[in-house]
Amino acid sequence: MRSIWKGAISFGLVTIPIRLHAAVEEKSLRFNQLHAKDQGRLKYRRTCSVCGEEVPWEEIVRGYEYEKDHYVVLSDDEIDRGVAGPHVIDIVKFVPSEQIDPILFQKTYYLAPDGIGVKAYKLLAKALEDDARVAIATVAFRDKQHLATLRARDGIFVLGTMYWPDEIRDAEFEELDAKVDVREQELRMAKSLIDSMTGDWVPDEFTDEYRRRLESLVAAKIDGQEITVVEGRETTKVVDLIQALKASVEAMAKGETAKKPAARRRRESA
């Protein structure tokens, strides 16, 4: 696994050299834009809005628009001095993991020990894992300083970059100001439906069915097969909340609307 950044974890007077690796790999299908007439791939040119000329990479600079059509230009060195500090993941605090709102989470990376410092790496990882705590840290890379969490997962450090608290929008929806009367019967039925759908988190139960169907469609087209379009299932608008909840609970009990995933069926039949 190729590292994308090198630095160190700073923990008090302890410095642990690490390598940063991408922890996830998105598997959605990627499409190119083509000319429908001859299937030629479209190319985009970087043209100047003032002179209309195509601009080579070496003539491109970065500018901040402080008012309409007025920019202050910053060189790469100036941006690096303003943003990127030493390659250090600076731990500033430890907190219980359940106190962090998941809305803050952004991207996830693995941290591997780099050369010396393996003992300190394992020691800190075990201490965090045993006490179910995460470290809050700051780190600068990719032209930005990040707030981040550092937690242990099966003995491996996982760095999760986060949005800064002032980047989270307030959830203000006037519809929620309306007063509604939640009846006890409705609440009981809702809880009953939730109970019937409650179980342990088993990652293997979930697959990207849309991607699987799309891959099958692409493969069929490559083979020159004729494609049959299947109409989507119609949805029924239900006005009576109690009846909808009751029907959902009954359907779950009969297994009509939510069949068990294949992975669960295999385990139960084993």
ZIKA-V842078 format. One record per residue. PSI is psi as a letter, one per 30 degrees, with the letter a starting at -180 (* if undefined). NEAR is the number of other ideal C-beta (glycine too) atoms within 10 Angstrom. D_LAST is the distance of its C-alpha to the last C-alpha in Angstrom with 1 decimal. Layout:
# ZIKA-V842078
psi = {PSI | PSI}
near = {NEAR | NEAR}
d_last = {D_LAST | D_LAST}
This chain:
# ZIKA-V842078
psi = {k | k | l | f | k | k | b | k | k | j | j | b | g | k | k | j | k | l | k | k | k | k | f | l | j | k | g | l | k | k | k | k | k | l | j | f | e | g | g | k | k | k | k | k | k | j | k | k | f | e | f | g | l | k | k | l | e | f | g | k | l | k | k | k | j | f | l | j | g | k | k | k | k | k | l | e | e | e | e | e | e | f | e | j | a | l | i | k | j | j | k | f | l | k | l | k | e | f | f | k | k | f | f | f | k | d | l | k | l | k | k | k | k | j | b | l | g | e | e | e | e | e | e | e | e | e | e | e | e | e | g | h | l | l | k | k | l | k | k | k | l | h | g | k | k | k | k | l | k | j | l | k | j | h | g | k | k | k | k | j | k | l | k | k | e | f | f | k | k | k | j | j | j | f | e | f | f | k | k | l | j | j | l | e | e | e | e | e | e | e | e | e | e | e | e | f | g | k | a | l | j | j | e | f | f | k | l | j | e | e | e | e | e | e | e | e | e | e | e | e | e | e | f | g | l | k | k | k | k | k | k | l | k | k | k | k | j | k | e | j | e | e | e | e | e | e | e | e | e | e | e | e | e | f | g | e | f | i | k | k | l | e | e | e | e | e | e | f | f | *}
near = {9 | 6 | 15 | 12 | 16 | 11 | 21 | 17 | 25 | 18 | 18 | 6 | 5 | 14 | 15 | 24 | 18 | 27 | 18 | 21 | 16 | 13 | 16 | 9 | 5 | 5 | 8 | 9 | 10 | 5 | 8 | 7 | 8 | 11 | 9 | 6 | 6 | 6 | 8 | 9 | 8 | 8 | 6 | 6 | 7 | 11 | 11 | 11 | 6 | 7 | 8 | 7 | 11 | 10 | 12 | 8 | 6 | 5 | 10 | 9 | 9 | 13 | 10 | 9 | 9 | 8 | 6 | 5 | 7 | 9 | 12 | 9 | 9 | 15 | 10 | 10 | 8 | 11 | 13 | 13 | 11 | 12 | 13 | 15 | 14 | 10 | 15 | 16 | 25 | 18 | 19 | 10 | 9 | 14 | 12 | 10 | 12 | 8 | 8 | 16 | 10 | 7 | 10 | 16 | 14 | 12 | 14 | 14 | 22 | 18 | 23 | 15 | 19 | 17 | 8 | 11 | 18 | 13 | 10 | 16 | 23 | 15 | 14 | 20 | 22 | 12 | 12 | 19 | 14 | 9 | 12 | 11 | 18 | 22 | 22 | 17 | 23 | 15 | 26 | 19 | 18 | 12 | 12 | 12 | 15 | 19 | 18 | 22 | 19 | 24 | 18 | 22 | 13 | 7 | 10 | 15 | 24 | 17 | 24 | 21 | 19 | 21 | 13 | 11 | 9 | 6 | 10 | 12 | 7 | 4 | 7 | 7 | 6 | 6 | 5 | 8 | 7 | 6 | 4 | 6 | 5 | 9 | 11 | 7 | 12 | 13 | 11 | 12 | 19 | 16 | 11 | 16 | 19 | 10 | 10 | 15 | 11 | 7 | 9 | 5 | 6 | 11 | 7 | 11 | 15 | 10 | 12 | 11 | 8 | 10 | 12 | 10 | 11 | 14 | 13 | 10 | 13 | 12 | 10 | 13 | 11 | 8 | 7 | 6 | 10 | 6 | 7 | 6 | 5 | 6 | 5 | 6 | 6 | 5 | 6 | 6 | 5 | 11 | 6 | 9 | 14 | 13 | 11 | 15 | 20 | 15 | 15 | 19 | 18 | 13 | 14 | 16 | 10 | 8 | 9 | 10 | 10 | 11 | 9 | 13 | 14 | 11 | 14 | 14 | 12 | 11 | 13 | 8 | 6 | 5}
d_last = {35.3 | 38.9 | 40.5 | 42.4 | 44.6 | 45.7 | 47.0 | 46.5 | 45.2 | 48.1 | 47.4 | 50.6 | 52.4 | 49.2 | 48.6 | 45.3 | 45.5 | 42.5 | 41.4 | 40.0 | 37.2 | 35.7 | 32.3 | 31.1 | 31.4 | 31.8 | 30.3 | 32.2 | 34.2 | 37.8 | 40.6 | 44.2 | 47.1 | 48.9 | 52.1 | 51.2 | 54.2 | 53.4 | 50.0 | 51.9 | 50.2 | 52.1 | 53.7 | 55.1 | 58.3 | 59.4 | 62.7 | 65.2 | 66.0 | 69.7 | 70.8 | 68.1 | 67.6 | 64.3 | 63.6 | 62.3 | 59.8 | 62.5 | 64.6 | 61.9 | 62.2 | 60.4 | 62.3 | 61.7 | 63.2 | 65.1 | 66.8 | 66.8 | 67.5 | 68.5 | 66.5 | 66.6 | 65.4 | 63.5 | 63.1 | 59.9 | 61.5 | 62.5 | 59.0 | 57.5 | 60.0 | 59.3 | 55.5 | 54.1 | 54.7 | 53.7 | 50.2 | 49.0 | 46.2 | 48.2 | 46.3 | 48.4 | 46.3 | 43.0 | 41.4 | 38.3 | 35.6 | 35.2 | 38.9 | 38.7 | 38.3 | 35.8 | 38.5 | 40.3 | 37.7 | 38.6 | 37.2 | 35.0 | 35.8 | 34.6 | 37.3 | 37.3 | 39.9 | 42.8 | 44.5 | 45.8 | 44.4 | 40.8 | 41.3 | 42.7 | 39.8 | 37.2 | 39.3 | 39.6 | 35.9 | 34.9 | 37.5 | 36.4 | 32.7 | 33.5 | 35.7 | 33.7 | 36.8 | 37.7 | 41.0 | 43.2 | 45.1 | 47.4 | 47.4 | 49.4 | 48.3 | 48.5 | 51.8 | 50.5 | 50.1 | 46.7 | 45.5 | 42.1 | 39.4 | 38.3 | 35.1 | 32.7 | 29.1 | 27.3 | 30.8 | 32.0 | 34.8 | 34.2 | 37.4 | 37.3 | 40.5 | 41.6 | 44.1 | 47.2 | 47.5 | 50.5 | 48.5 | 46.3 | 47.9 | 48.6 | 46.6 | 49.5 | 48.8 | 51.5 | 49.2 | 47.6 | 51.0 | 51.0 | 50.7 | 47.9 | 47.2 | 43.6 | 43.3 | 41.3 | 39.4 | 38.4 | 37.2 | 35.1 | 33.5 | 32.8 | 31.2 | 29.1 | 27.9 | 27.2 | 25.3 | 23.0 | 22.2 | 21.9 | 18.8 | 18.2 | 19.3 | 16.5 | 18.5 | 15.9 | 15.7 | 19.3 | 20.9 | 24.5 | 24.5 | 28.2 | 28.4 | 25.9 | 28.0 | 31.1 | 30.0 | 29.2 | 32.6 | 34.4 | 32.8 | 33.9 | 37.4 | 37.7 | 36.9 | 39.5 | 37.3 | 38.5 | 36.8 | 36.1 | 36.3 | 34.1 | 35.7 | 34.1 | 33.0 | 36.0 | 35.9 | 37.5 | 39.8 | 39.3 | 42.3 | 41.3 | 39.1 | 38.1 | 37.1 | 35.1 | 33.2 | 32.7 | 31.5 | 29.0 | 27.6 | 27.4 | 25.7 | 23.1 | 22.5 | 22.1 | 20.0 | 22.9 | 23.9 | 20.9 | 17.7 | 14.7 | 14.5 | 12.3 | 10.8 | 10.0 | 8.5 | 6.1 | 5.2 | 5.5 | 3.8 | 0.0}
